[in-house]
């Protein structure tokens, strides 16, 4: 019962603009912060749907003691969550109305002409109604080939539209249509409402559901087969599996993360994806000793550190008009951490190339961090001019900003993202570097190394 009451209290304080989601959750004193945060976030996502269902069933009129925010939380968990695994008296009360609530949900789906719960959610992010994100699918080259995956979907009556020439074509996808991404050869794009979570290719690890912007860091780092690589903040593991595919499972991939549960989830993901070249460690990357002989051959590092997440479409601070979450003090703290992590990555003796990325739109976490690092390491590392024809560049307020990439929903059809790559200069071991992926128009240069073994897919 305490979980639901705490969640309802947080919702009430959000409505009164008494703080940010994370701040209110962490200050709640609840014993399981992650569980509370997840429940609040998901209830907010479904808020308009929950209000409509509550109205359709006259729940508040029938249960006079039930407040609206408590009702939202309970109805969410009953219909969309874990099914009221706890709740005490509240659970008993809600179970009396379970049939009516489920019936109201079914009627609402019919009314809106949708099949899935997710499709009921209406985006409140400015511009997302016209620019919904496609369902991006990265083909896992460790298990199959792009050609085989395309053929599999075609045999399921999906219409393949070929190779896209620009992003505009991704906006025109209809149901049961898909297209090859114009920039990443192993990436396919489907209609935004395509649900593949239960599809055989996903459950078998042949495809990875991953936003396009999230694919850029590993794609651009492009470590050659057999090299030693560090994924500094690895969980939940999509980028790690991408790196392993580029490495063809050859070499060594060190993956660090401080969150034990996320690391366990990552282990499951990597097992499903067929990753075998990795070594996971439940360790803070900042505490990893660069001079440890284990890492003497590490030349490539992917650093995607904790950030504000302000670039994620439908983010909570956009849905709740929360301004505190992007406050200067918090951004400065994040920027300081990110700066420290990037400096640490550059301190590995053999490192030749470091990709720094965030899912943030804030300058303090992006250009400011890179600029500050270059002031310290500019004599040894240069900023690579990444994919010059990519439409969105870093901010001009940073002189070398145009060498960096930004991803913006309406312009790139991805979540908001930032990517920069620092490469060792002055001829220091430069001959060992794989070509930097700079131009996306050449599909041969943007493809990971060919796989020696591929599983022929057969329609189940």
BAKE-917831 format. One record per residue (C-alpha): residue in one letter; x, y, z. Coordinates in pm, 1 decimal. Layout:
BEGIN
+--------+----------+----------+----------+
! residu !       xx !       yy !       zz !
+--------+----------+----------+----------+
!      a !        X !        Y !        Z !
...
+--------+----------+----------+----------+
***
This chain:
BEGIN
+--------+----------+----------+----------+
! residu !       xx !       yy !       zz !
+--------+----------+----------+----------+
!      x !      0.0 !      0.0 !      0.0 !
!      x !    288.5 !    235.7 !     81.7 !
!      x !    415.6 !    217.5 !   -277.5 !
!      x !     85.9 !    336.4 !   -424.6 !
!      x !     39.1 !    611.5 !   -168.0 !
!      x !    393.3 !    740.8 !   -225.1 !
!      x !    343.2 !    736.2 !   -602.3 !
!      x !     15.1 !    925.4 !   -567.8 !
!      x !    183.7 !   1179.9 !   -340.6 !
!      x !    457.9 !   1239.0 !   -598.7 !
!      x !    195.6 !   1290.2 !   -871.0 !
!      x !     19.5 !   1545.5 !   -654.3 !
!      x !    339.2 !   1739.6 !   -590.7 !
!      x !    419.1 !   1736.4 !   -961.6 !
!      x !     81.3 !   1886.4 !  -1040.0 !
!      x !    148.8 !   2156.1 !   -780.1 !
!      x !    491.4 !   2215.9 !   -942.9 !
!      x !    668.9 !   2150.0 !   -615.4 !
!      x !    969.9 !   1980.7 !   -772.6 !
!      x !   1112.8 !   1753.8 !  -1039.6 !
!      x !   1015.5 !   1389.8 !  -1081.1 !
!      x !   1349.1 !   1249.9 !   -972.3 !
!      x !   1387.8 !   1495.5 !   -686.6 !
!      x !   1044.0 !   1418.1 !   -547.6 !
!      x !   1094.5 !   1043.7 !   -578.3 !
!      x !   1437.7 !   1045.5 !   -416.7 !
!      x !   1315.4 !   1268.7 !   -134.4 !
!      x !   1014.8 !   1046.2 !    -65.7 !
!      x !   1201.5 !    816.0 !    170.9 !
!      x !   1052.5 !    508.4 !      3.8 !
!      x !   1260.1 !    194.0 !     55.2 !
!      x !   1262.9 !    101.2 !   -316.3 !
!      x !   1338.4 !    418.1 !   -511.0 !
!      x !   1368.5 !    247.0 !   -850.2 !
!      x !   1032.4 !     76.2 !   -814.6 !
!      x !    866.0 !    401.1 !   -711.7 !
!      x !   1028.9 !    598.5 !   -992.6 !
!      x !    921.9 !    343.0 !  -1253.1 !
!      x !    562.3 !    344.3 !  -1127.3 !
!      x !    543.5 !    725.7 !  -1130.5 !
!      x !    694.8 !    747.4 !  -1478.4 !
!      x !    464.4 !    488.9 !  -1629.1 !
!      x !    156.7 !    636.2 !  -1462.5 !
!      x !    248.8 !    973.3 !  -1612.3 !
!      x !    291.2 !    821.0 !  -1957.3 !
!      x !    -57.7 !    673.8 !  -1944.2 !
!      x !   -213.3 !    967.1 !  -1753.7 !
!      x !   -468.5 !   1074.5 !  -2018.4 !
!      x !   -567.4 !    712.2 !  -2085.3 !
!      x !   -611.2 !    642.4 !  -1714.5 !
!      x !   -827.2 !    951.8 !  -1667.6 !
!      x !  -1052.5 !    843.5 !  -1951.2 !
!      x !  -1090.3 !    489.2 !  -1818.1 !
!      x !  -1161.1 !    618.0 !  -1467.6 !
!      x !  -1428.7 !    847.0 !  -1613.7 !
!      x !  -1581.7 !    570.6 !  -1825.8 !
!      x !  -1628.9 !    347.9 !  -1520.2 !
!      x !  -1737.3 !    621.1 !  -1273.3 !
!      x !  -1475.8 !    478.4 !  -1038.5 !
!      x !  -1445.0 !    790.7 !   -823.4 !
!      x !  -1821.4 !    815.8 !   -783.4 !
!      x !  -1847.4 !    454.4 !   -676.0 !
!      x !  -1552.6 !    478.4 !   -435.7 !
!      x !  -1588.5 !    813.6 !   -257.3 !
!      x !  -1269.8 !    770.9 !    -53.8 !
!      x !  -1056.3 !    714.5 !   -361.6 !
!      x !   -858.3 !   1020.1 !   -472.3 !
!      x !   -776.9 !   1075.6 !   -839.4 !
!      x !   -398.8 !   1026.2 !   -812.8 !
!      x !   -434.8 !    709.7 !   -606.3 !
!      x !   -687.9 !    586.2 !   -860.4 !
!      x !   -448.6 !    655.5 !  -1150.0 !
!      x !   -167.6 !    461.9 !   -987.2 !
!      x !   -388.9 !    166.3 !   -898.2 !
!      x !   -558.6 !    148.8 !  -1237.5 !
!      x !   -221.8 !    172.6 !  -1413.2 !
!      x !    -75.5 !   -117.7 !  -1216.3 !
!      x !   -390.6 !   -325.9 !  -1260.4 !
!      x !   -423.6 !   -277.7 !  -1637.6 !
!      x !    -73.4 !   -198.5 !  -1763.1 !
!      x !    166.0 !   -287.3 !  -1483.2 !
!      x !    227.3 !   -588.7 !  -1263.0 !
!      x !   -135.6 !   -651.1 !  -1177.4 !
!      x !   -150.4 !   -514.0 !   -823.9 !
!      x !    101.8 !   -748.9 !   -664.6 !
!      x !     73.0 !   -545.3 !   -346.4 !
!      x !   -178.9 !   -296.5 !   -210.3 !
!      x !   -361.4 !   -448.1 !     85.6 !
!      x !   -706.2 !   -288.9 !    118.2 !
!      x !   -655.9 !    -91.0 !   -202.1 !
!      x !   -606.1 !   -415.5 !   -391.5 !
!      x !   -927.4 !   -561.1 !   -250.7 !
!      x !  -1113.9 !   -245.2 !   -351.3 !
!      x !   -976.9 !   -242.1 !   -705.5 !
!      x !  -1039.7 !   -610.0 !   -767.5 !
!      x !  -1414.4 !   -541.1 !   -727.8 !
!      x !  -1393.9 !   -319.1 !  -1036.6 !
!      x !  -1142.5 !   -523.0 !  -1238.2 !
!      x !  -1391.0 !   -651.2 !  -1496.7 !
!      x !  -1535.5 !   -305.7 !  -1560.6 !
!      x !  -1191.9 !   -149.2 !  -1590.1 !
!      x !  -1068.3 !   -413.9 !  -1834.0 !
!      x !  -1387.1 !   -377.0 !  -2036.0 !
!      x !  -1338.0 !      1.1 !  -2049.2 !
!      x !   -981.2 !    -51.1 !  -2173.4 !
!      x !  -1103.8 !   -282.5 !  -2448.1 !
!      x !  -1372.6 !    -32.9 !  -2555.7 !
!      x !  -1117.5 !    247.6 !  -2563.3 !
!      x !   -892.5 !     47.4 !  -2796.2 !
!      x !  -1184.5 !    -16.1 !  -3030.6 !
!      x !  -1279.2 !    351.8 !  -3019.1 !
!      x !   -925.7 !    463.3 !  -3108.9 !
!      x !   -874.4 !    177.5 !  -3356.1 !
!      x !   -557.5 !     44.5 !  -3194.2 !
!      x !   -448.4 !   -302.8 !  -3084.5 !
!      x !   -164.2 !   -233.6 !  -2841.9 !
!      x !   -160.6 !    -46.9 !  -2512.1 !
!      x !    132.7 !    166.6 !  -2627.3 !
!      x !    -71.0 !    294.8 !  -2919.7 !
!      x !   -315.2 !    456.2 !  -2677.7 !
!      x !    -50.6 !    700.2 !  -2561.5 !
!      x !    -67.5 !   1037.7 !  -2729.5 !
!      x !    262.5 !   1220.9 !  -2745.9 !
!      x !    273.5 !   1557.7 !  -2571.2 !
!      x !    614.0 !   1652.4 !  -2702.2 !
!      x !    599.7 !   1945.0 !  -2943.0 !
!      x !    627.5 !   1824.2 !  -3298.4 !
!      x !    614.4 !   1451.4 !  -3227.8 !
!      x !    268.9 !   1413.2 !  -3378.9 !
!      x !    410.7 !   1503.2 !  -3719.8 !
!      x !    748.2 !   1340.5 !  -3660.1 !
!      x !    696.0 !   1012.8 !  -3479.9 !
!      x !   1008.4 !    804.5 !  -3444.5 !
!      x !   1022.2 !    504.5 !  -3676.6 !
!      x !   1067.3 !    165.1 !  -3515.8 !
!      x !   1438.6 !    117.8 !  -3575.9 !
!      x !   1573.9 !   -235.7 !  -3601.8 !
!      x !   1945.6 !   -307.5 !  -3600.3 !
!      x !   2032.2 !   -637.2 !  -3764.9 !
!      x !   2261.9 !   -838.4 !  -3537.1 !
!      x !   2541.3 !   -938.7 !  -3772.8 !
!      x !   2673.0 !  -1188.0 !  -3518.2 !
!      x !   2377.2 !  -1413.3 !  -3592.7 !
!      x !   2248.7 !  -1330.6 !  -3937.8 !
!      x !   2272.9 !  -1092.9 !  -4233.2 !
!      x !   2074.3 !   -789.5 !  -4343.5 !
!      x !   1963.3 !   -975.5 !  -4654.8 !
!      x !   1825.5 !  -1269.2 !  -4457.8 !
!      x !   1634.3 !  -1044.3 !  -4218.3 !
!      x !   1482.8 !   -848.4 !  -4506.9 !
!      x !   1380.4 !  -1174.9 !  -4673.2 !
!      x !   1224.5 !  -1303.9 !  -4350.1 !
!      x !   1006.6 !   -995.3 !  -4309.5 !
!      x !    907.8 !  -1004.0 !  -4676.2 !
!      x !    786.4 !  -1362.1 !  -4626.9 !
!      x !    568.5 !  -1227.6 !  -4345.2 !
!      x !    402.0 !   -993.2 !  -4595.8 !
!      x !    598.3 !   -682.5 !  -4503.1 !
!      x !    668.8 !   -461.1 !  -4804.6 !
!      x !   1037.6 !   -374.2 !  -4838.8 !
!      x !   1091.7 !    -31.7 !  -4998.4 !
!      x !   1465.2 !    -65.9 !  -5061.2 !
!      x !   1742.7 !    168.9 !  -4956.5 !
!      x !   1625.2 !    512.3 !  -4841.3 !
!      x !   1803.7 !    805.9 !  -5000.3 !
!      x !   1711.4 !   1057.3 !  -4730.7 !
!      x !   1539.2 !   1083.8 !  -4393.5 !
!      x !   1218.6 !   1214.9 !  -4549.6 !
!      x !   1140.5 !    866.7 !  -4682.8 !
!      x !   1131.5 !    731.4 !  -4327.1 !
!      x !    840.0 !    962.5 !  -4247.1 !
!      x !    621.2 !    807.1 !  -4514.8 !
!      x !    626.2 !    446.4 !  -4395.0 !
!      x !    284.8 !    282.5 !  -4376.6 !
!      x !    191.1 !    -21.4 !  -4167.8 !
!      x !    365.0 !   -340.9 !  -4284.6 !
!      x !    628.3 !   -139.3 !  -4472.6 !
!      x !    998.3 !   -110.3 !  -4394.6 !
!      x !   1306.3 !     46.2 !  -4549.0 !
!      x !   1685.0 !     41.5 !  -4513.1 !
!      x !   1824.9 !    342.8 !  -4329.2 !
!      x !   2011.2 !    594.6 !  -4548.8 !
!      x !   2310.2 !    617.6 !  -4310.4 !
!      x !   2364.9 !    283.2 !  -4135.5 !
!      x !   2362.2 !    -23.2 !  -4358.9 !
!      x !   2260.8 !   -268.4 !  -4083.5 !
!      x !   1965.4 !    -54.6 !  -3970.0 !
!      x !   1605.9 !   -100.9 !  -4087.2 !
!      x !   1315.6 !    135.8 !  -4020.0 !
!      x !    951.3 !     32.9 !  -3973.6 !
!      x !    628.5 !    225.6 !  -3912.5 !
!      x !    633.8 !    382.3 !  -3561.0 !
!      x !    354.9 !    158.8 !  -3432.4 !
!      x !    520.4 !   -166.6 !  -3536.7 !
!      x !    559.8 !   -385.4 !  -3226.6 !
!      x !    836.0 !   -645.0 !  -3259.8 !
!      x !    899.0 !   -726.6 !  -2893.7 !
!      x !    743.1 !  -1070.9 !  -2930.8 !
!      x !    874.4 !  -1136.5 !  -3280.2 !
!      x !   1089.9 !  -1445.4 !  -3329.0 !
!      x !   1381.3 !  -1246.0 !  -3473.0 !
!      x !   1390.2 !  -1028.3 !  -3159.5 !
!      x !   1350.1 !  -1303.8 !  -2902.6 !
!      x !   1617.3 !  -1509.3 !  -3083.0 !
!      x !   1860.3 !  -1218.3 !  -3088.6 !
!      x !   1873.6 !  -1177.6 !  -3464.6 !
!      x !   1754.2 !   -816.8 !  -3440.6 !
!      x !   1806.7 !   -546.7 !  -3177.3 !
!      x !   1544.0 !   -277.2 !  -3116.2 !
!      x !   1763.3 !     29.2 !  -3085.0 !
!      x !   1713.9 !    396.0 !  -3168.6 !
!      x !   1921.9 !    515.3 !  -3461.5 !
!      x !   2102.1 !    783.8 !  -3259.9 !
!      x !   2206.1 !    518.9 !  -3008.2 !
!      x !   2369.4 !    323.2 !  -3292.5 !
!      x !   2596.3 !    613.2 !  -3390.2 !
!      x !   2863.6 !    584.3 !  -3113.9 !
!      x !   2967.7 !    225.1 !  -3191.6 !
!      x !   2925.8 !    280.1 !  -3565.5 !
!      x !   3161.9 !    578.4 !  -3555.1 !
!      x !   3415.0 !    425.6 !  -3313.9 !
!      x !   3447.8 !    141.1 !  -3566.4 !
!      x !   3709.2 !    -72.3 !  -3387.1 !
!      x !   3880.0 !   -323.9 !  -3620.8 !
!      x !   3825.8 !   -693.9 !  -3571.6 !
!      x !   4053.0 !   -834.3 !  -3301.5 !
!      x !   4111.2 !   -507.4 !  -3117.8 !
!      x !   4067.5 !   -441.2 !  -2745.3 !
!      x !   3780.3 !   -206.3 !  -2661.2 !
!      x !   3626.2 !    -56.4 !  -2346.7 !
!      x !   3256.9 !     23.0 !  -2313.5 !
!      x !   3287.1 !    247.4 !  -2009.3 !
!      x !   2921.1 !    279.4 !  -1903.1 !
!      x !   2780.5 !    -24.1 !  -2075.4 !
!      x !   2436.3 !   -118.9 !  -1939.8 !
!      x !   2178.6 !   -191.4 !  -2068.0 !
!      x !   2402.9 !   -332.2 !  -2342.5 !
!      x !   2273.8 !   -231.6 !  -2686.6 !
!      x !   2591.1 !    -40.4 !  -2769.0 !
!      x !   2800.9 !   -325.5 !  -2628.8 !
!      x !   2631.3 !   -578.0 !  -2855.6 !
!      x !   2681.6 !   -339.3 !  -3148.3 !
!      x !   3054.1 !   -314.1 !  -3072.0 !
!      x !   3078.1 !   -693.0 !  -3053.1 !
!      x !   2913.7 !   -722.6 !  -3394.6 !
!      x !   3163.2 !   -475.9 !  -3543.0 !
!      x !   3445.2 !   -676.6 !  -3381.8 !
!      x !   3295.3 !   -999.6 !  -3521.4 !
!      x !   3334.0 !  -1139.0 !  -3167.5 !
!      x !   3712.0 !  -1123.7 !  -3211.5 !
!      x !   3940.3 !   -942.3 !  -2969.2 !
!      x !   3833.5 !   -824.2 !  -2623.3 !
!      x !   3545.5 !   -606.4 !  -2512.0 !
!      x !   3559.1 !   -479.3 !  -2151.6 !
!      x !   3217.1 !   -362.3 !  -2029.7 !
!      x !   3177.5 !   -169.4 !  -1702.3 !
!      x !   2869.3 !    -57.7 !  -1513.7 !
!      x !   2802.5 !     31.1 !  -1152.1 !
!      x !   2439.0 !    -85.7 !  -1139.6 !
!      x !   2416.2 !   -454.7 !  -1049.5 !
!      x !   2058.9 !   -504.1 !  -1176.1 !
!      x !   2126.5 !   -327.5 !  -1505.5 !
!      x !   2438.7 !   -538.4 !  -1547.9 !
!      x !   2236.7 !   -857.3 !  -1494.9 !
!      x !   1986.0 !   -741.5 !  -1758.2 !
!      x !   2276.6 !   -664.3 !  -1987.5 !
!      x !   2414.8 !  -1015.6 !  -1942.2 !
!      x !   2085.6 !  -1160.8 !  -2062.9 !
!      x !   2080.2 !   -927.1 !  -2363.6 !
!      x !   2438.1 !  -1013.2 !  -2463.5 !
!      x !   2372.5 !  -1385.8 !  -2426.9 !
!      x !   2067.9 !  -1358.2 !  -2652.5 !
!      x !   2270.1 !  -1157.2 !  -2904.5 !
!      x !   2546.4 !  -1417.7 !  -2917.0 !
!      x !   2817.5 !  -1189.4 !  -2779.1 !
!      x !   3119.2 !  -1392.8 !  -2668.2 !
!      x !   3415.2 !  -1153.1 !  -2669.0 !
!      x !   3311.7 !   -949.1 !  -2365.7 !
!      x !   3419.9 !   -931.2 !  -2003.8 !
!      x !   3165.3 !   -761.2 !  -1777.0 !
!      x !   3258.9 !   -593.4 !  -1450.5 !
!      x !   3033.1 !   -445.3 !  -1183.2 !
!      x !   3270.3 !   -154.3 !  -1136.7 !
!      x !   3281.1 !    223.6 !  -1157.0 !
!      x !   3478.8 !    312.5 !  -1470.1 !
!      x !   3639.1 !    602.4 !  -1284.7 !
!      x !   3798.1 !    350.4 !  -1047.9 !
!      x !   3944.9 !    135.1 !  -1325.6 !
!      x !   4325.2 !    159.0 !  -1324.3 !
!      x !   4441.3 !    266.4 !  -1673.5 !
!      x !   4787.4 !    121.6 !  -1601.7 !
!      x !   4656.9 !   -226.9 !  -1525.6 !
!      x !   4829.2 !   -465.4 !  -1767.9 !
!      x !   4487.5 !   -607.1 !  -1857.8 !
!      x !   4412.4 !   -287.0 !  -2049.8 !
!      x !   4754.9 !   -231.3 !  -2207.5 !
!      x !   4617.6 !   -303.9 !  -2556.0 !
!      x !   4296.7 !    -99.3 !  -2527.6 !
!      x !   4299.3 !    148.0 !  -2815.6 !
!      x !   3927.2 !    217.4 !  -2847.0 !
!      x !   3689.7 !    345.5 !  -2579.5 !
!      x !   3318.9 !    422.0 !  -2599.8 !
!      x !   3205.3 !    658.5 !  -2325.0 !
!      x !   2830.8 !    713.1 !  -2295.4 !
!      x !   2807.4 !    839.6 !  -1935.4 !
!      x !   2507.9 !    920.7 !  -1718.4 !
!      x !   2338.9 !   1238.2 !  -1837.5 !
!      x !   2017.0 !   1434.8 !  -1800.2 !
!      x !   1850.2 !   1230.4 !  -2075.3 !
!      x !   1691.7 !   1551.2 !  -2201.6 !
!      x !   1704.2 !   1433.4 !  -2562.7 !
!      x !   1479.8 !   1133.0 !  -2510.9 !
!      x !   1145.0 !   1177.9 !  -2682.6 !
!      x !    850.1 !   1190.7 !  -2440.6 !
!      x !   1085.2 !   1246.1 !  -2150.0 !
!      x !    915.6 !   1306.2 !  -1815.9 !
!      x !   1036.7 !   1663.8 !  -1773.7 !
!      x !    866.9 !   1751.8 !  -2102.5 !
!      x !    541.5 !   1582.4 !  -2002.0 !
!      x !    524.9 !   1759.8 !  -1667.1 !
!      x !    668.3 !   2098.9 !  -1765.7 !
!      x !    942.8 !   2021.7 !  -1514.7 !
!      x !   1212.2 !   2289.8 !  -1527.2 !
!      x !   1413.4 !   2181.5 !  -1226.2 !
!      x !   1547.4 !   1869.9 !  -1395.6 !
!      x !   1742.2 !   2087.5 !  -1638.8 !
!      x !   1848.1 !   2342.6 !  -1378.3 !
!      x !   2194.8 !   2490.2 !  -1397.5 !
!      x !   2316.4 !   2333.9 !  -1075.5 !
!      x !   2224.0 !   1982.4 !  -1185.8 !
!      x !   2370.8 !   2029.7 !  -1532.6 !
!      x !   2693.3 !   2163.9 !  -1386.5 !
!      x !   2720.4 !   1858.0 !  -1162.1 !
!      x !   2657.3 !   1624.4 !  -1455.3 !
!      x !   2903.7 !   1814.8 !  -1672.6 !
!      x !   3172.6 !   1786.8 !  -1405.0 !
!      x !   3121.7 !   1410.6 !  -1381.7 !
!      x !   3123.6 !   1370.5 !  -1760.0 !
!      x !   3440.6 !   1579.3 !  -1790.2 !
!      x !   3611.7 !   1361.2 !  -1529.8 !
!      x !   3503.1 !   1042.3 !  -1708.7 !
!      x !   3625.5 !   1164.7 !  -2047.1 !
!      x !   3963.0 !   1269.1 !  -1903.1 !
!      x !   3989.8 !    925.5 !  -1743.8 !
!      x !   3922.1 !    757.2 !  -2079.3 !
!      x !   4198.4 !    959.4 !  -2242.6 !
!      x !   4442.8 !    854.0 !  -1968.9 !
!      x !   4465.7 !    492.4 !  -2087.1 !
!      x !   4821.4 !    459.1 !  -2222.2 !
!      x !   4744.1 !    291.6 !  -2554.6 !
!      x !   4413.4 !    463.6 !  -2631.3 !
!      x !   4389.3 !    594.4 !  -2984.8 !
!      x !   4024.6 !    679.6 !  -3026.0 !
!      x !   3751.1 !    777.2 !  -2779.4 !
!      x !   3386.9 !    836.4 !  -2871.5 !
!      x !   3197.8 !   1054.3 !  -2625.0 !
!      x !   2818.6 !   1057.0 !  -2647.1 !
!      x !   2513.0 !   1161.4 !  -2447.4 !
!      x !   2136.5 !   1154.6 !  -2496.1 !
!      x !   2126.1 !   1516.6 !  -2379.4 !
!      x !   2049.7 !   1835.3 !  -2570.3 !
!      x !   2223.1 !   2063.9 !  -2318.9 !
!      x !   2545.0 !   2240.7 !  -2411.3 !
!      x !   2676.8 !   2191.9 !  -2056.0 !
!      x !   2687.9 !   1814.3 !  -2107.7 !
!      x !   2809.5 !   1820.4 !  -2465.8 !
!      x !   3015.7 !   2095.4 !  -2629.4 !
!      x !   3126.1 !   2242.9 !  -2295.9 !
!      x !   3263.7 !   1906.7 !  -2180.4 !
!      x !   3453.9 !   1845.2 !  -2504.8 !
!      x !   3589.8 !   2200.0 !  -2517.4 !
!      x !   3719.4 !   2179.0 !  -2161.9 !
!      x !   3884.8 !   1842.1 !  -2227.6 !
!      x !   4055.1 !   1972.3 !  -2541.5 !
!      x !   4201.8 !   2257.9 !  -2340.1 !
!      x !   4381.1 !   1992.0 !  -2135.5 !
!      x !   4450.4 !   1724.6 !  -2398.5 !
!      x !   4450.6 !   1922.7 !  -2723.9 !
!      x !   4821.0 !   1868.9 !  -2780.9 !
!      x !   4771.4 !   1490.3 !  -2789.8 !
!      x !   4418.0 !   1448.6 !  -2923.0 !
!      x !   4223.1 !   1607.5 !  -3204.5 !
!      x !   3848.5 !   1626.7 !  -3264.2 !
!      x !   3749.0 !   1423.4 !  -3570.0 !
!      x !   3509.6 !   1576.9 !  -3822.2 !
!      x !   3236.3 !   1312.9 !  -3812.8 !
!      x !   3003.9 !   1240.7 !  -4107.2 !
!      x !   3025.0 !   1591.2 !  -4262.1 !
!      x !   2693.5 !   1556.8 !  -4447.0 !
!      x !   2497.9 !   1467.0 !  -4131.9 !
!      x !   2238.8 !   1747.6 !  -4112.3 !
!      x !   2281.5 !   1850.5 !  -3746.3 !
!      x !   2615.8 !   1968.8 !  -3610.6 !
!      x !   2746.4 !   2078.8 !  -3273.8 !
!      x !   2678.4 !   2432.5 !  -3153.3 !
!      x !   2874.8 !   2717.7 !  -3311.5 !
!      x !   2940.0 !   2860.4 !  -2964.7 !
!      x !   3215.3 !   2596.1 !  -2951.2 !
!      x !   3465.3 !   2673.6 !  -3233.2 !
!      x !   3499.5 !   2303.7 !  -3318.2 !
!      x !   3130.9 !   2232.1 !  -3266.7 !
!      x !   3066.3 !   2161.2 !  -3636.6 !
!      x !   3299.7 !   1860.3 !  -3607.8 !
!      x !   3054.2 !   1701.6 !  -3363.5 !
!      x !   2716.1 !   1546.2 !  -3435.1 !
!      x !   2382.3 !   1633.8 !  -3285.7 !
!      x !   2062.6 !   1440.0 !  -3342.3 !
!      x !   1730.8 !   1624.2 !  -3323.5 !
!      x !   1387.2 !   1464.4 !  -3350.4 !
!      x !   1237.6 !   1677.5 !  -3627.4 !
!      x !   1555.6 !   1685.6 !  -3835.6 !
!      x !   1704.5 !   1337.3 !  -3792.2 !
!      x !   1399.6 !   1133.7 !  -3680.8 !
!      x !   1582.2 !   1010.5 !  -3372.8 !
!      x !   1602.7 !   1085.1 !  -3004.6 !
!      x !   1814.6 !   1387.2 !  -2919.1 !
!      x !   2181.0 !   1289.6 !  -2908.1 !
!      x !   2535.4 !   1424.7 !  -2915.5 !
!      x !   2849.6 !   1248.6 !  -3041.2 !
!      x !   3212.1 !   1361.7 !  -3051.2 !
!      x !   3524.6 !   1159.9 !  -3126.6 !
!      x !   3872.3 !   1235.6 !  -2996.9 !
!      x !   4162.8 !   1073.8 !  -3180.5 !
!      x !   4530.4 !   1063.0 !  -3089.7 !
!      x !   4737.8 !   1288.2 !  -3312.9 !
!      x !   5104.6 !   1373.1 !  -3380.4 !
!      x !   5151.3 !   1035.6 !  -3549.4 !
!      x !   5131.0 !    837.7 !  -3224.8 !
!      x !   5041.0 !    483.0 !  -3335.1 !
!      x !   4804.4 !    630.8 !  -3593.4 !
!      x !   4887.8 !    362.4 !  -3850.6 !
!      x !   4699.2 !    104.2 !  -3644.3 !
!      x !   4368.5 !    287.1 !  -3658.2 !
!      x !   4074.6 !    163.4 !  -3859.3 !
!      x !   3923.5 !    418.9 !  -4102.0 !
!      x !   3702.7 !    674.2 !  -3931.6 !
!      x !   3342.7 !    658.4 !  -4048.8 !
!      x !   3297.5 !   1008.4 !  -4180.3 !
!      x !   3075.6 !    992.0 !  -4487.7 !
!      x !   2750.7 !    805.0 !  -4471.3 !
!      x !   2681.8 !    801.8 !  -4845.6 !
!      x !   2929.4 !    517.9 !  -4905.9 !
!      x !   2758.3 !    204.2 !  -4773.8 !
!      x !   3074.1 !     -3.8 !  -4804.4 !
!      x !   3261.3 !    226.2 !  -4567.3 !
!      x !   2974.4 !    238.0 !  -4317.3 !
!      x !   2925.5 !   -137.5 !  -4291.7 !
!      x !   3072.8 !   -344.6 !  -4009.2 !
!      x !   3318.6 !   -615.3 !  -4121.3 !
!      x !   3153.6 !   -901.8 !  -4302.0 !
!      x !   3060.5 !  -1203.6 !  -4092.4 !
!      x !   3222.0 !  -1536.6 !  -4167.1 !
!      x !   2920.2 !  -1735.9 !  -4048.8 !
!      x !   2556.6 !  -1640.5 !  -4083.3 !
!      x !   2250.1 !  -1831.3 !  -3980.7 !
!      x !   2002.4 !  -1877.5 !  -4261.2 !
!      x !   1663.5 !  -1769.6 !  -4130.1 !
!      x !   1361.9 !  -1983.6 !  -4189.4 !
!      x !   1012.3 !  -1859.3 !  -4127.9 !
!      x !    865.6 !  -2033.6 !  -3826.9 !
+--------+----------+----------+----------+
***
